[in-house]
Amino acid sequence: MQSTYGKGLRILSLAAIVTIGAALALAFFYAPLDADQGFVQKIFYIHVPLAIVSLCGFVFGALLAANHLRTGERKWDMRSYVAIHMALIFGIAGLVTGSIWAKASWGHWWVWNEPTLVSYLIVLLLFCTYQPLRFSIE
């Protein structure tokens, strides 16, 4: 029996690379500069999608984990693991790009009195602890 997971994956990967390259080129070379922030504002074209995809991945991973608890099927557990793992990668990238913007705009890499920033860090750290702990219980 032949698996169907690999069919079209190369074409999809190539299309994703071309699309991301075109989007970055448009964001950095075509979009006009902001009157207040200048060039540093263009990091939002990367930062905001990273944060949105990360939070969607966390929610999707939690829903898949709940489905695993409901059915007991191993496939939902692995899908949850992959979704949360990918969301962590996007989340860390979002925190890094946000820190770059904060340094240019506020003069500090991190500001502890920003509730959105701190709550996002707490969510990210909770899911960082979930990843190794999920393998400690069988």
The 8 nearest C-alpha neighbors of each residue, nearest first, counted from 0:
[[1, 2, 3, 4, 5, 6, 7, 8],
 [2, 0, 3, 4, 5, 6, 7, 8],
 [1, 3, 4, 0, 5, 6, 7, 8],
 [2, 4, 6, 5, 1, 7, 0, 8],
 [3, 5, 2, 6, 8, 7, 1, 9],
 [6, 4, 8, 3, 7, 2, 9, 1],
 [7, 5, 8, 3, 4, 9, 2, 10],
 [6, 8, 10, 9, 11, 5, 4, 12],
 [7, 9, 11, 5, 10, 6, 12, 4],
 [10, 8, 12, 11, 7, 13, 6, 5],
 [9, 11, 13, 7, 12, 8, 14, 15],
 [10, 12, 8, 14, 9, 13, 15, 7],
 [13, 11, 9, 15, 14, 10, 8, 16],
 [12, 14, 10, 16, 15, 11, 9, 17],
 [13, 15, 11, 17, 12, 16, 18, 10],
 [16, 14, 12, 18, 13, 17, 19, 11],
 [17, 15, 13, 19, 18, 14, 20, 12],
 [16, 18, 20, 14, 15, 19, 21, 13],
 [19, 17, 15, 21, 20, 16, 14, 22],
 [20, 18, 22, 16, 21, 17, 15, 23],
 [21, 19, 17, 23, 18, 22, 16, 24],
 [20, 22, 24, 18, 19, 23, 17, 25],
 [23, 21, 19, 25, 24, 20, 26, 18],
 [24, 22, 26, 20, 25, 21, 27, 19],
 [23, 25, 21, 27, 22, 26, 28, 20],
 [26, 24, 29, 22, 23, 28, 27, 21],
 [27, 25, 23, 30, 24, 28, 29, 22],
 [26, 28, 24, 25, 23, 29, 30, 41],
 [27, 29, 25, 24, 26, 30, 31, 23],
 [30, 28, 25, 26, 27, 31, 24, 32],
 [29, 31, 26, 28, 25, 27, 32, 41],
 [32, 30, 29, 33, 28, 26, 27, 38],
 [33, 31, 37, 38, 34, 30, 40, 41],
 [32, 34, 37, 36, 35, 31, 40, 38],
 [33, 35, 37, 36, 32, 31, 38, 40],
 [36, 34, 33, 37, 40, 32, 38, 39],
 [37, 35, 33, 40, 39, 34, 38, 104],
 [36, 38, 33, 32, 39, 35, 34, 40],
 [37, 39, 40, 41, 32, 36, 33, 42],
 [40, 38, 41, 37, 42, 36, 100, 103],
 [41, 39, 38, 42, 36, 43, 37, 33],
 [42, 40, 43, 39, 44, 38, 27, 26],
 [41, 43, 44, 40, 45, 39, 46, 100],
 [44, 42, 46, 45, 41, 47, 40, 48],
 [43, 45, 42, 41, 46, 47, 26, 48],
 [46, 44, 43, 42, 48, 47, 49, 96],
 [45, 47, 43, 49, 93, 96, 48, 44],
 [46, 48, 50, 49, 43, 45, 51, 44],
 [49, 47, 51, 50, 46, 45, 52, 44],
 [50, 48, 46, 93, 52, 47, 89, 51],
 [49, 51, 53, 47, 93, 48, 52, 90],
 [52, 50, 48, 54, 53, 49, 55, 47],
 [53, 51, 55, 49, 50, 54, 48, 56],
 [54, 52, 86, 50, 56, 90, 89, 51],
 [53, 55, 57, 51, 56, 52, 50, 58],
 [56, 54, 52, 58, 57, 53, 59, 51],
 [57, 55, 86, 59, 53, 54, 58, 82],
 [56, 58, 54, 60, 55, 59, 83, 86],
 [59, 57, 61, 55, 60, 56, 62, 54],
 [58, 60, 56, 62, 61, 57, 55, 63],
 [61, 59, 79, 63, 82, 57, 83, 62],
 [60, 62, 64, 58, 59, 63, 57, 65],
 [63, 61, 65, 59, 64, 60, 66, 58],
 [62, 64, 66, 60, 79, 65, 61, 75],
 [65, 63, 67, 61, 66, 62, 79, 76],
 [66, 64, 68, 62, 67, 63, 69, 61],
 [65, 67, 69, 63, 64, 68, 70, 62],
 [68, 66, 75, 64, 71, 70, 65, 69],
 [69, 67, 65, 71, 66, 70, 64, 72],
 [68, 70, 66, 67, 71, 65, 72, 64],
 [71, 69, 67, 72, 68, 66, 75, 65],
 [70, 72, 67, 68, 69, 73, 66, 75],
 [73, 71, 70, 74, 67, 75, 76, 68],
 [72, 74, 76, 75, 71, 77, 67, 78],
 [73, 75, 77, 76, 72, 78, 67, 79],
 [76, 74, 67, 78, 73, 77, 63, 72],
 [75, 77, 79, 73, 74, 78, 67, 64],
 [76, 78, 80, 74, 79, 75, 81, 73],
 [79, 77, 75, 81, 80, 76, 82, 74],
 [78, 80, 60, 63, 76, 82, 77, 64],
 [81, 79, 77, 83, 78, 82, 84, 76],
 [80, 82, 84, 78, 79, 83, 85, 77],
 [83, 81, 60, 79, 85, 84, 56, 80],
 [82, 84, 86, 60, 80, 85, 57, 81],
 [83, 85, 81, 87, 86, 82, 80, 88],
 [86, 84, 88, 82, 87, 83, 81, 89],
 [85, 87, 53, 56, 83, 89, 88, 84],
 [88, 86, 90, 84, 85, 89, 91, 83],
 [87, 89, 85, 91, 90, 86, 92, 84],
 [88, 90, 92, 86, 53, 87, 49, 91],
 [91, 89, 87, 93, 53, 92, 88, 86],
 [90, 92, 94, 93, 88, 89, 87, 95],
 [91, 93, 89, 95, 90, 94, 96, 88],
 [94, 92, 90, 96, 49, 91, 46, 50],
 [93, 95, 97, 91, 92, 96, 98, 90],
 [96, 94, 92, 98, 97, 93, 91, 99],
 [97, 95, 99, 93, 98, 94, 46, 92],
 [98, 96, 94, 100, 95, 99, 93, 101],
 [97, 99, 101, 108, 95, 100, 96, 94],
 [100, 98, 96, 102, 97, 101, 95, 103],
 [99, 101, 97, 103, 98, 102, 104, 96],
 [102, 100, 98, 104, 105, 103, 99, 108],
 [103, 101, 106, 107, 108, 99, 100, 105],
 [102, 104, 100, 101, 106, 105, 99, 39],
 [105, 103, 101, 102, 106, 100, 36, 39],
 [106, 104, 101, 107, 102, 103, 108, 100],
 [105, 107, 102, 103, 104, 101, 108, 109],
 [108, 106, 102, 109, 105, 101, 110, 103],
 [107, 109, 102, 98, 101, 99, 106, 110],
 [110, 108, 107, 98, 111, 101, 102, 116],
 [109, 111, 112, 113, 107, 108, 116, 101],
 [112, 110, 113, 117, 109, 114, 116, 115],
 [111, 113, 110, 114, 117, 116, 115, 109],
 [112, 114, 116, 111, 115, 110, 117, 118],
 [115, 113, 117, 116, 118, 112, 111, 119],
 [116, 114, 118, 117, 113, 119, 120, 112],
 [115, 117, 119, 114, 113, 118, 120, 111],
 [116, 118, 120, 114, 119, 115, 121, 113],
 [119, 117, 121, 115, 120, 116, 114, 122],
 [120, 118, 122, 116, 121, 117, 115, 123],
 [119, 121, 123, 117, 118, 122, 124, 116],
 [122, 120, 118, 124, 123, 119, 125, 117],
 [123, 121, 125, 119, 120, 124, 118, 126],
 [122, 124, 120, 126, 121, 125, 119, 127],
 [123, 125, 127, 121, 126, 122, 120, 128],
 [126, 124, 122, 128, 127, 123, 121, 129],
 [125, 127, 129, 123, 128, 124, 122, 130],
 [128, 126, 124, 125, 129, 130, 123, 87],
 [127, 129, 125, 126, 130, 131, 124, 132],
 [130, 128, 126, 132, 127, 131, 133, 125],
 [129, 131, 128, 127, 132, 133, 126, 80],
 [132, 130, 133, 129, 134, 128, 135, 127],
 [133, 131, 135, 129, 134, 130, 128, 136],
 [132, 134, 135, 131, 130, 129, 136, 137],
 [133, 135, 132, 136, 131, 137, 130, 129],
 [134, 136, 132, 133, 137, 131, 130, 129],
 [137, 135, 134, 133, 132, 131, 129, 130],
 [136, 135, 134, 133, 132, 73, 76, 71]]
